[in-house]
Amino acid sequence: MGHNFQSSFLTDLVLIFLVFFLHRVQAFPSGAPLSACGQLLPVHVDGEQQNSASPYVLILNDTSYGSQPLKLTITTVGSGTRDFMAFMLQARSEFGKPAGYFSDVPRASKTLACYENDDTLTHTAAFIRPGMEVLWHPPSKNIGKISIQGSIALSKIKFWAVESSALTGTGPIDKSSTAVQIEQNRSNTSGNQGIVKTNGAANVVGSTSNLSYLLPMFIVILVHVFS
C-alpha cells in the first residue's frame, strides 16, 4: 500500500509540474491580444518587465521618413546572444498617435489592426528567433517625430520595452495631428475587436482568454480521482 501511495504521489507531482511548465510557456503563443494595444506590453499576470538595458535594438535604414517604406531590423546587442520568442511593435508619433503600417512580415508573424489596418506587428508562434526584418510604411503626411515602440520577450516571464531612434518627417508638419485629436481617435476605437492579417488573410478576432491552462489542470484532477 505504501508503494502504491508513493507511486501515486510521484505521478501527481509530475503532472502538477507539467501543468505549471505548460502554463509558464503558454502566454499568447499565437500573438499579442488586442487588449495590449494601448501599452504594447504583455498582459499576462506573470510577465515581468526588465529594468536592465534591452539586449534588443530596433534599427531603421534611414533617419527620416517620406513616401517610401523603410526597413526595420530587430537584432540583439551585447556579449551574450539572446534570441527572442515574442514581440509587439507599433510606430507612434511624438504625441502618441499610431502611425503608418507594416508589410512583408517575416515567417511566424502577423499584423494587427489596433487603430488602423496593419499598424501593429506581433508573432504567430512563440519560437526562438535571432532577429528579423520587416517593412514599415510611413503616413502620407509629416506628423512630426515617429519611433517604433513596443516590447520584445525573451520568455513568458521576462521582457523588455524597446524603442527605435526617432525619425523626422519631410515637408511641413500636418497641424491636424494634435494630442486632443489622438485621444478622440482612441476613444472612438475602444471596444473595437480589430482585424488580424496573416499572410494576406484577414480574420475578425475578439478578446483572448488567459485561462487555457485550466484544461491540463482539470486532467490532473481527473487522474487523481480515478487512480
C-alpha positions in Angstrom: 0.0 0.0 0.0 2.9 2.3 0.9 4.4 1.6 -2.5 1.1 2.5 -4.3 0.8 5.7 -2.3 4.3 6.7 -3.2 3.8 5.9 -6.9 0.5 7.9 -7.0 2.1 10.8 -5.1 5.1 10.9 -7.6 2.7 10.7 -10.5 0.7 13.7 -9.1 3.9 15.7 -8.7 5.0 15.0 -12.3 1.6 16.0 -13.6 1.5 19.2 -11.5 5.0 20.1 -12.7 3.8 19.6 -16.3 0.8 21.8 -15.8 3.0 24.5 -14.3 5.5 24.3 -17.1 2.8 24.5 -19.8 1.3 27.5 -18.1 4.6 29.3 -17.9 5.4 28.9 -21.6 1.9 29.3 -23.0 1.5 33.1 -22.8 -0.3 34.1 -26.0 1.7 31.8 -28.3 -0.3 33.0 -31.3 0.5 36.6 -30.8 -0.3 39.6 -28.6 -4.1 40.2 -27.9 -5.8 43.4 -28.9 -6.1 44.3 -25.2 -2.4 45.0 -25.3 -2.7 47.7 -28.0 -2.6 50.6 -25.6 0.6 49.8 -23.6 2.2 47.4 -26.2 3.3 45.2 -23.2 2.4 41.6 -22.3 -0.8 41.5 -20.4 -0.5 38.1 -18.7 -0.1 38.3 -15.0 3.3 36.6 -14.6 5.2 38.8 -17.1 8.0 41.0 -15.6 9.4 44.0 -17.4 13.2 44.1 -17.1 14.9 47.3 -15.8 18.3 46.4 -17.4 19.3 47.7 -20.8 17.5 45.9 -23.5 19.5 43.3 -25.4 17.3 44.0 -28.4 17.5 47.0 -30.7 15.2 48.4 -33.5 17.2 49.7 -36.4 15.6 51.7 -39.3 17.5 52.2 -42.6 17.0 55.9 -42.6 16.8 58.8 -40.1 13.7 60.5 -41.8 10.5 59.3 -43.4 8.7 60.4 -46.6 6.8 58.5 -49.2 9.0 55.4 -49.3 8.8 52.4 -47.0 11.6 51.8 -44.5 13.3 48.6 -43.5 13.0 47.8 -39.8 15.6 45.3 -38.4 15.3 43.7 -35.0 18.5 42.3 -33.7 20.5 41.6 -30.5 23.4 43.5 -28.9 25.8 42.8 -26.1 28.1 39.9 -25.2 25.6 37.2 -24.9 23.2 36.4 -27.8 19.6 36.4 -26.6 17.3 35.1 -29.2 13.7 36.3 -28.6 10.4 34.5 -28.7 7.6 37.1 -28.8 7.1 40.7 -29.6 4.6 43.5 -30.2 5.7 46.6 -32.2 4.0 49.8 -33.4 5.1 53.1 -34.8 4.0 56.1 -32.9 4.3 59.9 -33.3 5.8 62.0 -30.5 2.2 62.7 -29.5 1.5 59.0 -29.0 -0.5 58.5 -32.2 -0.1 55.2 -34.1 1.5 55.9 -37.5 1.9 54.0 -40.7 1.6 50.3 -41.3 3.7 47.1 -41.7 4.1 44.8 -44.7 6.3 41.9 -45.9 6.0 40.4 -42.4 8.5 37.6 -41.7 7.6 34.0 -41.0 5.5 33.3 -37.9 4.5 36.9 -37.7 1.3 38.9 -38.4 -0.2 42.4 -38.3 -2.9 43.6 -36.1 -5.4 46.5 -36.5 -5.1 48.2 -33.2 -6.3 51.5 -34.5 -5.7 51.3 -38.3 -5.2 48.3 -40.6 -1.8 46.7 -40.2 -0.5 49.3 -37.7 0.9 46.7 -35.3 3.2 43.8 -35.6 3.3 40.7 -33.4 4.2 37.0 -33.5 2.1 34.0 -34.5 4.2 31.4 -32.8 6.4 31.7 -29.8 9.6 30.1 -31.1 13.2 31.2 -30.8 14.4 33.7 -33.4 17.7 35.5 -33.6 16.4 38.6 -35.4 14.0 39.7 -38.2 13.3 42.3 -40.8 10.0 43.9 -41.9 8.9 46.9 -44.0 7.3 49.9 -42.3 5.3 52.3 -44.5 5.1 55.9 -43.1 2.0 58.0 -43.0 1.3 60.1 -46.1 1.8 63.4 -44.1 4.5 64.7 -41.9 3.1 64.3 -38.3 6.3 65.1 -36.5 8.8 62.7 -35.0 8.0 59.0 -35.2 9.6 56.0 -33.5 9.0 52.3 -33.5 7.9 51.2 -30.0 6.8 48.1 -28.2 8.2 45.1 -26.3 10.3 42.0 -27.0 10.1 38.9 -24.8 12.9 36.5 -24.1 10.4 34.2 -22.4 6.9 34.5 -21.0 8.1 36.0 -17.7 10.9 38.2 -19.0 10.6 41.1 -21.5 12.0 44.5 -22.3 10.4 47.7 -23.5 12.1 48.8 -26.8 12.1 51.9 -28.9 14.0 52.9 -32.0 15.6 56.2 -32.7 13.2 58.9 -33.7 12.5 59.6 -37.4 11.9 63.1 -38.6 9.4 63.8 -41.4 10.0 65.7 -44.6 7.9 68.7 -45.6 5.6 70.8 -43.4 4.1 69.2 -40.3 0.4 68.4 -40.5 -1.1 70.7 -37.9 -4.2 68.5 -37.5 -2.0 65.9 -35.6 -2.8 67.1 -32.1 -2.9 65.3 -28.8 -6.6 66.2 -28.4 -7.5 64.5 -31.8 -5.4 61.5 -30.8 -7.4 60.9 -27.6 -10.6 61.3 -29.5 -9.5 58.7 -32.1 -8.5 56.3 -29.3 -11.9 56.8 -27.6 -13.7 56.1 -30.9 -11.7 52.8 -31.3 -12.3 51.5 -27.8 -14.2 48.2 -27.9 -13.2 47.5 -31.5 -12.5 43.8 -31.9 -9.9 44.5 -34.6 -8.6 42.6 -37.6 -5.7 40.2 -37.7 -3.9 39.6 -41.0 -1.6 36.7 -41.5 -0.1 36.1 -45.0 -2.8 38.2 -46.5 -5.7 36.5 -44.9 -8.0 38.7 -42.7 -10.0 37.4 -39.8 -12.1 39.3 -37.2 -10.9 38.5 -33.7 -12.3 39.0 -30.2 -10.7 39.1 -26.8 -8.1 36.5 -25.9 -8.6 34.4 -22.8 -5.7 33.6 -20.5 -7.4 30.6 -18.9 -6.3 27.9 -21.3 -4.1 26.4 -18.7 -7.2 25.1 -16.8 -7.6 22.2 -19.2 -4.4 20.4 -18.2 -5.1 21.2 -14.6 -8.6 19.5 -15.0 -6.8 16.5 -16.4 -4.6 16.3 -13.3 -7.7 16.3 -11.1 -9.3 13.5 -13.1 -6.2 11.4 -13.0 -6.0 11.8 -9.2 -9.7 11.0 -8.7 -9.8 7.8 -10.8 -6.3 6.4 -10.0 
